Amino acid sequence: MNKKTIGSWVQSANTDTCDFPIENLPYGCFHELRDASSQKKIGIAIGDCILPLTNLSQHMAIPEPLKEGFCLLDQQQMNSFMALPASFQEKMRRFLMSLLAQNSSHKEKLSPLLIQQAEVKMHLPCQIPDFTDFYAGIYHATNVGQMLRPDQPLAPNYQWIPVAYHGRSSSIIPSGENIKRPIGQTRAGEGKPPYFQASRRLDYELELGVFIGQPNRQGHPIEMQDAEEHFFGMCLLNDWSARDIQGWEAVPLGPFLAKNFATSISPWIVTRQALDPFRKPWQRNEIDPQPLAYLESESNRASGAIEIQLEVYLLTSQMKEKNLPAQHIVSSEFSKAAYWSIAQLITHHTSNGCNLNAGDLLGTGTLSGSTAQEAGSLLELSRGGKEPIELSNGEKRSFLEDGDTVIFKAYCETEGQVRIGFGECQTLIVS
């Protein structure tokens, strides 16, 4: 059986299926819908509520070791807060749990400050200076590679380095914001000029996002044994892809307009500390090449993987009209899908002296599982569009249509631990 929650005086946080029990407490940025003049605030999710941390010092005494952090939150500086050392984040977490615990003496003071999540608009949790998208999902890389290069699905470097490209941070949007179908060049028949038109092969990619906390100085790589100290937390990430645009433009330099029009993320950052109970050993298949020394550490082998369950749902416009629920499409699991650990992604990214900044976002790459039912994109599910999937209401999809809403969910659940969730990453496609 799963461990029983320690409990909170916020009763909605105590249910078995709650994404945000007291053992989670993810950070987010929001403003209140009921107040047109409301400024953005930083807060933590607890049950179906939010406890604002911005200006919390006006309502209660803050312990001296934590005053620097609350001062930054009062200035709505999530990035500067994220850059504080991991040791500070541990103390902050223990303090916040003490405020919200079942028998906390702070209930009377804090209860009036709670805000219902349904009464706010969520924003990006922090400024995102840079975005790097990795390609760490080996089953996705293999599936796509088999479509393009049946004789050699994986490039020779894939099992040696965490492959990535630099994305566009300015077009990252939070869950709930719509995306417009992109327009671009697509391939025509032999000898004909390309078309310039709206993408006909729009796709989602099921990923997780890794937020950097403490930065490193340029020219000072992060060693494997220190990489986790720079890992602040995670979110869900949808790396939207226009497959027809991608197929025409990708050679020779890789993703460009097929990817940079939008990337959606869930609004809550689930912290590394909240994820620690769901760690497991990181293991590489014995028949595969083992990592080079700079990507190895005892701690990574012992607990470098994190078990996270991932789900994709699709809600079409026809389903909405008939009041049907979103349909579950696939499930997969992070630690089985990813070929590289978070520590390895961070270490490799900085191995040439590259500097990472607080708030930088690393995408994991598409997290497909080993079976067809665990594919993290429609490209894989429909086998390149050749075999459309059939939905429960009779509709079919090879790729996404206008009016479709894609919903990602994720949660951690293992024996002896309280279940925690990530909330949702939900996006509607419009023309």
Backbone torsions as a table, in degrees:
resi	resn	phi	psi	omega
1	MET	NA	151.5	176.8
2	ASN	-73.9	153.0	-179.5
3	LYS	-65.5	142.5	176.7
4	LYS	-78.3	138.4	179.8
5	THR	-60.0	150.2	175.9
6	ILE	-69.8	-17.1	172.8
7	GLY	90.5	147.8	178.8
8	SER	-133.0	154.7	174.0
9	TRP	-72.8	-9.8	169.5
10	VAL	-84.8	100.5	-168.0
11	GLN	-61.2	-32.5	-178.8
12	SER	-66.1	-13.7	179.9
13	ALA	-84.6	-3.9	-171.3
14	ASN	-102.6	2.6	-179.5
15	THR	-80.7	153.6	-174.3
16	ASP	-62.6	-33.0	-175.3
17	THR	-99.9	10.3	-179.0
18	CYS	-67.0	133.2	176.3
19	ASP	-72.3	-27.8	-170.4
20	PHE	-124.4	64.2	172.1
21	PRO	-72.2	177.2	-178.9
22	ILE	-64.7	-19.7	178.1
23	GLU	-76.8	-4.6	-178.4
24	ASN	-104.0	-76.1	178.3
25	LEU	57.3	58.3	177.2
26	PRO	-74.0	156.7	179.9
27	TYR	-96.2	144.6	175.6
28	GLY	-153.4	170.0	179.9
29	CYS	-120.7	134.7	-172.5
30	PHE	-152.8	167.6	163.5
31	HIS	-137.6	154.9	-175.2
32	GLU	-81.3	132.3	-179.1
33	LEU	-71.6	-30.4	-175.0
34	ARG	-74.7	-12.4	-177.5
35	ASP	-121.6	104.6	-175.9
36	ALA	-61.2	-26.1	-178.8
37	SER	-94.9	6.3	-176.3
38	SER	-62.1	132.7	175.9
39	GLN	-88.6	161.1	175.8
40	LYS	-63.2	143.2	177.4
41	LYS	-134.0	157.0	172.2
42	ILE	-99.3	137.3	178.9
43	GLY	-150.7	177.0	174.8
44	ILE	-118.8	145.2	177.2
45	ALA	-84.3	133.5	175.5
46	ILE	-141.1	113.2	-174.3
47	GLY	61.2	-130.5	177.1
48	ASP	-98.5	18.3	-177.3
49	CYS	-118.9	174.2	173.3
50	ILE	-129.0	133.3	169.7
51	LEU	-99.6	111.0	177.7
52	PRO	-65.7	134.6	176.1
53	LEU	-100.7	-25.8	174.6
54	THR	-62.9	125.7	-179.3
55	ASN	68.1	15.9	176.6
56	LEU	-63.3	-28.1	-179.3
57	SER	-64.6	-15.7	176.7
58	GLN	-76.9	-13.6	-175.0
59	HIS	-111.6	-12.8	-178.4
60	MET	-160.6	161.0	177.9
61	ALA	-75.3	135.1	179.2
62	ILE	-104.2	130.7	178.0
63	PRO	-56.8	143.5	-176.0
64	GLU	-52.0	-45.3	-177.6
65	PRO	-63.9	-16.6	-176.3
66	LEU	-104.8	-2.6	-174.1
67	LYS	-62.4	-36.5	179.5
68	GLU	-59.6	-44.4	-179.3
69	GLY	-64.7	-43.9	-179.5
70	PHE	-68.6	-31.1	175.8
71	CYS	-62.6	-41.7	177.8
72	LEU	-66.4	-39.7	178.8
73	LEU	-67.9	-33.4	175.7
74	ASP	-62.2	-30.0	178.2
75	GLN	-91.0	8.9	-179.8
76	GLN	58.6	37.5	-179.0
77	GLN	-102.4	78.4	179.4
78	MET	-66.2	-37.0	-178.5
79	ASN	-64.0	-46.0	178.9
80	SER	-64.5	-36.2	176.1
81	PHE	-63.8	-44.2	-179.7
82	MET	-62.7	-28.2	-177.6
83	ALA	-76.0	-11.1	178.8
84	LEU	-67.1	150.6	-172.3
85	PRO	-58.9	156.6	178.9
86	ALA	-59.0	-32.6	178.3
87	SER	-63.0	-37.3	175.8
88	PHE	-65.9	-42.9	-178.3
89	GLN	-61.6	-34.6	177.0
90	GLU	-64.0	-45.6	179.4
91	LYS	-64.1	-40.8	179.2
92	MET	-61.8	-43.5	-179.8
93	ARG	-61.9	-45.1	-180.0
94	ARG	-63.5	-38.1	179.2
95	PHE	-65.6	-45.8	-179.2
96	LEU	-64.8	-38.0	176.8
97	MET	-64.4	-37.7	179.6
98	SER	-66.4	-31.7	178.7
99	LEU	-68.5	-34.0	-171.2
100	LEU	-104.5	-1.4	-177.9
101	ALA	-65.5	157.5	-172.5
102	GLN	-48.2	-47.3	-175.0
103	ASN	-103.3	25.8	-177.7
104	SER	-64.8	139.5	176.9
105	SER	-77.4	-4.2	-176.8
106	HIS	-93.7	-0.7	-175.3
107	LYS	-54.9	-47.2	-175.1
108	GLU	-61.9	-37.6	-179.3
109	LYS	-75.5	-38.1	-170.6
110	LEU	-90.7	-26.1	-177.3
111	SER	-53.9	-42.8	179.2
112	PRO	-67.7	-15.9	-178.1
113	LEU	-84.7	-17.2	-176.7
114	LEU	-62.3	143.2	178.4
115	ILE	-125.1	135.9	176.0
116	GLN	-67.9	136.3	178.3
117	GLN	-61.0	-29.6	179.4
118	ALA	-68.5	-12.8	-175.7
119	GLU	-105.3	17.8	179.9
120	VAL	-130.8	161.7	167.9
121	LYS	-107.6	126.8	179.7
122	MET	-88.0	143.8	177.6
123	HIS	-115.7	179.3	169.7
124	LEU	-58.0	138.6	-173.9
125	PRO	-67.8	-21.4	-179.6
126	CYS	-158.9	171.5	169.6
127	GLN	-72.1	138.0	-177.7
128	ILE	-113.0	96.5	-175.8
129	PRO	-62.8	-42.7	-177.0
130	ASP	-142.3	152.7	179.6
131	PHE	-131.9	123.8	175.1
132	THR	-119.6	128.9	180.0
133	ASP	-108.7	115.5	177.8
134	PHE	-82.9	175.2	-177.4
135	TYR	-130.1	48.7	-168.5
136	ALA	-84.9	-5.2	178.8
137	GLY	-82.7	103.0	-171.6
138	ILE	-68.1	-34.1	-179.3
139	TYR	-71.3	-37.6	175.0
140	HIS	-63.7	-46.5	179.8
141	ALA	-59.8	-39.1	179.4
142	THR	-68.8	-45.5	-178.7
143	ASN	-60.8	-47.0	179.7
144	VAL	-67.9	-40.1	179.0
145	GLY	-61.1	-36.5	179.4
146	GLN	-66.2	-30.2	176.6
147	MET	-70.5	-35.0	-174.9
148	LEU	-95.2	-39.0	-175.3
149	ARG	-137.6	77.1	-175.0
150	PRO	-55.1	-31.5	-176.9
151	ASP	-79.7	-23.1	180.0
152	GLN	-148.2	78.0	-175.5
153	PRO	-59.0	-40.7	-179.4
154	LEU	-98.8	134.9	175.1
155	ALA	-64.4	153.6	-176.4
156	PRO	-57.1	-26.4	-177.2
157	ASN	-86.0	-10.3	-168.2
158	TYR	-59.3	-40.9	-176.6
159	GLN	-84.6	4.6	-179.5
160	TRP	-114.6	-34.1	-178.6
161	ILE	-131.9	145.0	172.0
162	PRO	-71.5	103.7	-176.1
163	VAL	-73.2	143.6	-179.0
164	ALA	-157.6	166.8	168.7
165	TYR	-135.4	158.4	179.0
166	HIS	-88.3	125.2	-177.8
167	GLY	-96.6	-169.1	-175.2
168	ARG	-109.0	107.5	-176.8
169	SER	-71.7	-26.1	-175.8
170	SER	-68.5	-19.1	-178.8
171	SER	-105.6	16.9	172.8
172	ILE	-78.7	131.1	-177.3
173	ILE	-128.3	154.0	178.3
174	PRO	-82.2	159.6	173.5
175	SER	-49.2	139.7	178.6
176	GLY	101.7	-19.8	176.8
177	GLU	-88.5	137.0	-179.9
178	ASN	-74.0	158.1	168.9
179	ILE	-120.9	146.7	178.5
180	LYS	-95.6	136.0	179.8
181	ARG	-56.3	127.2	-175.9
182	PRO	-75.4	155.3	175.6
183	ILE	-114.1	143.9	178.5
184	GLY	-174.6	-179.7	177.1
185	GLN	-76.1	137.3	174.9
186	THR	-133.9	154.5	-174.8
187	ARG	-66.0	140.0	172.0
188	ALA	-109.2	-170.5	178.8
189	GLY	-69.2	166.6	-179.0
190	GLU	-55.9	132.7	176.8
191	GLY	82.2	-4.5	-179.3
192	LYS	-104.1	149.1	176.7
193	PRO	-68.7	154.0	-179.3
194	PRO	-66.8	158.8	172.8
195	TYR	-82.9	153.9	168.2
196	PHE	-121.8	106.2	-170.4
197	GLN	-158.1	171.0	175.5
198	ALA	-64.4	139.5	-179.7
199	SER	-58.8	135.0	176.8
200	ARG	-102.9	-2.7	-177.0
201	ARG	-130.8	56.7	-180.0
202	LEU	-77.9	135.6	-171.7
203	ASP	-138.3	158.1	170.3
204	TYR	-102.7	162.1	170.5
205	GLU	-135.5	123.1	-177.1
206	LEU	-79.7	110.2	-178.2
207	GLU	-136.9	169.6	167.1
208	LEU	-114.1	151.0	176.4
209	GLY	-109.9	140.3	179.2
210	VAL	-112.3	120.9	178.3
211	PHE	-94.2	134.6	176.2
212	ILE	-85.0	138.3	175.7
213	GLY	-101.7	-95.2	178.2
214	GLN	-60.9	131.0	177.3
215	PRO	-80.8	170.4	169.1
216	ASN	-122.8	152.4	-179.7
217	ARG	-77.9	145.3	177.7
218	GLN	-57.9	134.4	-177.8
219	GLY	88.2	0.4	-178.7
220	HIS	-123.5	89.9	-179.1
221	PRO	-60.2	152.8	175.8
222	ILE	-91.5	124.0	179.3
223	GLU	-78.7	155.5	-177.4
224	MET	-55.1	-41.8	-176.4
225	GLN	-68.3	-14.7	-179.3
226	ASP	-108.5	-5.6	-170.1
227	ALA	-61.2	-39.2	-177.9
228	GLU	-63.4	-25.0	178.7
229	GLU	-66.3	-19.7	-178.5
230	HIS	-99.6	-1.2	-177.6
231	PHE	-93.4	108.3	-176.8
232	PHE	-85.4	-45.7	-177.3
233	GLY	177.2	-172.2	-172.4
234	MET	-136.8	160.6	174.0
235	CYS	-144.2	172.8	169.6
236	LEU	-81.3	149.4	-177.5
237	LEU	-142.7	128.8	176.1
238	ASN	-110.3	107.8	-179.2
239	ASP	-90.4	83.1	-177.6
240	TRP	-56.0	140.4	-176.1
241	SER	-139.2	127.1	173.2
242	ALA	-94.1	97.7	-169.2
243	ARG	-63.8	-35.7	-179.2
244	ASP	-71.2	-38.5	174.9
245	ILE	-66.5	-42.4	-179.3
246	GLN	-60.9	-42.8	-177.5
247	GLY	-63.4	-28.4	-178.8
248	TRP	-87.1	-37.6	-171.1
249	GLU	-96.2	-16.7	-166.2
250	ALA	-67.7	-29.0	179.1
251	VAL	-89.2	126.7	9.9
252	PRO	-104.9	-3.9	-168.8
253	LEU	-105.5	4.5	174.1
254	GLY	88.3	-162.4	-171.1
255	PRO	-60.6	140.4	176.8
256	PHE	-145.4	-105.5	-174.9
257	LEU	-68.5	-20.4	178.4
258	ALA	-70.3	-13.4	-175.9
259	LYS	-123.7	-29.5	-165.8
260	ASN	-85.3	3.0	-179.2
261	PHE	-75.2	-25.1	178.5
262	ALA	-171.8	143.9	168.1
263	THR	-137.8	124.3	-178.3
264	SER	-101.2	139.8	175.5
265	ILE	-131.2	154.6	172.8
266	SER	-72.3	151.4	-168.8
267	PRO	-83.3	-11.3	-176.4
268	TRP	-103.8	133.5	174.3
269	ILE	-93.5	110.4	174.8
270	VAL	-79.8	119.9	-169.9
271	THR	-74.8	158.8	176.9
272	ARG	-57.3	-39.2	-178.6
273	GLN	-63.2	-37.7	178.7
274	ALA	-69.8	-27.5	-178.2
275	LEU	-85.6	-17.8	-174.9
276	ASP	-54.8	-37.1	180.0
277	PRO	-65.3	-11.4	-175.6
278	PHE	-107.9	19.2	178.2
279	ARG	-77.3	156.4	177.3
280	LYS	-149.5	166.4	179.4
281	PRO	-61.2	141.6	173.1
282	TRP	-93.1	125.6	-176.3
283	GLN	-132.8	139.9	174.2
284	ARG	-104.8	136.3	176.1
285	ASN	-50.9	131.9	-174.9
286	GLU	-60.5	-27.2	-178.0
287	ILE	-82.4	-11.2	178.1
288	ASP	-88.7	157.7	174.7
289	PRO	-60.3	138.7	176.5
290	GLN	-85.0	151.6	-175.2
291	PRO	-59.6	150.8	172.3
292	LEU	-63.6	162.1	-170.9
293	ALA	-56.4	-36.2	-176.4
294	TYR	-70.4	-13.6	177.6
295	LEU	-107.2	19.1	-179.6
296	GLU	-117.2	144.8	168.5
297	SER	-162.0	153.0	178.6
298	GLU	-62.7	-40.3	-178.5
299	SER	-65.7	-35.5	178.4
300	ASN	-67.2	-42.1	177.5
301	ARG	-63.0	-37.3	-175.6
302	ALA	-75.9	-37.9	-173.0
303	SER	-154.4	31.0	-176.2
304	GLY	-77.3	-16.4	-179.4
305	ALA	-95.3	152.5	176.6
306	ILE	-127.8	129.0	-178.3
307	GLU	-85.2	110.8	-179.1
308	ILE	-132.1	121.9	178.8
309	GLN	-84.2	132.2	-175.4
310	LEU	-120.8	142.5	-178.7
311	GLU	-139.0	145.4	175.3
312	VAL	-121.1	133.6	176.2
313	TYR	-124.9	150.4	177.4
314	LEU	-128.2	130.0	176.9
315	LEU	-121.8	110.1	-179.2
316	THR	-87.0	167.1	178.6
317	SER	-64.7	-33.8	177.0
318	GLN	-65.6	-40.1	176.5
319	MET	-61.3	-41.9	179.6
320	LYS	-62.9	-44.2	-179.5
321	GLU	-60.3	-33.6	-177.5
322	LYS	-98.2	11.1	179.1
323	ASN	56.9	34.7	176.0
324	LEU	-87.6	149.6	178.8
325	PRO	-75.2	160.3	173.8
326	ALA	-59.9	142.7	-177.9
327	GLN	-94.9	131.4	174.2
328	HIS	-68.6	127.5	-177.1
329	ILE	-101.7	-54.2	-178.1
330	VAL	-148.5	163.2	170.4
331	SER	-133.0	151.2	171.6
332	SER	-152.0	179.5	-176.4
333	GLU	-137.4	129.4	-170.4
334	PHE	-55.8	-52.3	-171.9
335	SER	-65.9	-25.3	177.9
336	LYS	-85.4	-29.2	-174.9
337	ALA	-83.6	-29.3	-172.5
338	ALA	-88.6	131.3	179.5
339	TYR	-83.9	-22.9	-179.1
340	TRP	-124.2	148.3	178.7
341	SER	-84.2	168.4	177.8
342	ILE	-61.6	-43.1	179.0
343	ALA	-60.0	-38.5	-180.0
344	GLN	-68.7	-37.3	177.4
345	LEU	-62.2	-46.4	-178.5
346	ILE	-65.0	-46.3	-178.6
347	THR	-62.7	-46.5	-179.0
348	HIS	-64.9	-38.3	-178.7
349	HIS	-59.1	-35.6	-176.4
350	THR	-100.3	2.3	-171.5
351	SER	-63.8	-22.8	178.0
352	ASN	-94.7	7.0	-178.0
353	GLY	97.6	3.9	178.6
354	CYS	-61.4	138.1	178.6
355	ASN	-96.8	131.0	172.8
356	LEU	-99.8	143.8	-179.0
357	ASN	-113.8	156.9	176.5
358	ALA	-57.9	129.0	-179.1
359	GLY	96.0	-11.6	174.6
360	ASP	-57.9	144.6	-176.5
361	LEU	-117.8	130.0	175.7
362	LEU	-113.4	121.2	173.0
363	GLY	-83.5	144.3	-177.5
364	THR	-77.9	-21.3	-164.8
365	GLY	93.7	163.7	-173.3
366	THR	-67.5	128.2	-170.6
367	LEU	-101.8	67.9	175.5
368	SER	-79.3	148.8	174.6
369	GLY	-90.6	-171.3	-173.5
370	SER	-81.2	-12.7	-178.3
371	THR	-111.7	163.9	-179.1
372	ALA	-61.8	-31.7	-179.0
373	GLN	-75.0	-3.7	-180.0
374	GLU	-112.8	17.3	-177.6
375	ALA	-68.8	134.3	-174.8
376	GLY	-93.2	12.8	178.3
377	SER	-153.3	156.8	175.8
378	LEU	-69.3	-28.7	176.4
379	LEU	-53.5	-42.3	179.1
380	GLU	-78.1	-43.4	-177.2
381	LEU	-60.8	-39.1	-177.4
382	SER	-96.9	9.2	-179.6
383	ARG	51.1	58.3	177.8
384	GLY	72.2	19.3	-179.6
385	GLY	93.6	-3.0	-176.9
386	LYS	-79.5	-25.2	-177.3
387	GLU	-130.0	84.4	-177.8
388	PRO	-57.1	144.8	175.3
389	ILE	-85.0	146.6	179.6
390	GLU	-102.9	129.8	-180.0
391	LEU	-90.1	166.2	-174.0
392	SER	-65.1	-23.3	179.7
393	ASN	-93.6	8.6	177.3
394	GLY	96.3	-12.2	177.5
395	GLU	-70.4	158.9	176.7
396	LYS	-126.0	150.8	178.1
397	ARG	-140.0	126.8	164.4
398	SER	-97.1	-43.1	174.6
399	PHE	-139.2	178.4	-171.1
400	LEU	-80.3	147.3	178.8
401	GLU	-114.2	159.8	175.8
402	ASP	-58.4	139.2	-177.9
403	GLY	93.2	-9.7	176.2
404	ASP	-77.2	139.6	172.1
405	THR	-114.1	123.9	178.2
406	VAL	-100.8	130.6	-176.8
407	ILE	-125.4	123.1	172.2
408	PHE	-103.6	142.3	172.2
409	LYS	-134.1	157.3	177.2
410	ALA	-155.0	150.8	177.3
411	TYR	-156.3	159.0	174.8
412	CYS	-113.4	129.4	-178.5
413	GLU	-152.1	118.9	179.2
414	THR	-148.7	161.1	-176.5
415	GLU	-56.4	129.9	174.9
416	GLY	84.2	5.1	-179.1
417	GLN	-129.3	152.7	177.0
418	VAL	-76.1	132.3	178.6
419	ARG	-64.2	135.3	172.4
420	ILE	-128.6	155.1	-178.5
421	GLY	-129.2	173.3	-178.7
422	PHE	-105.7	-3.3	-170.7
423	GLY	78.6	-148.8	-177.0
424	GLU	-127.5	153.5	166.1
425	CYS	-118.9	105.8	-171.0
426	GLN	-123.8	128.4	-176.2
427	THR	-142.1	133.9	177.0
428	LEU	-99.6	136.9	178.2
429	ILE	-95.9	127.0	179.2
430	VAL	-122.4	161.4	-178.1
431	SER	-86.0	NA	NA
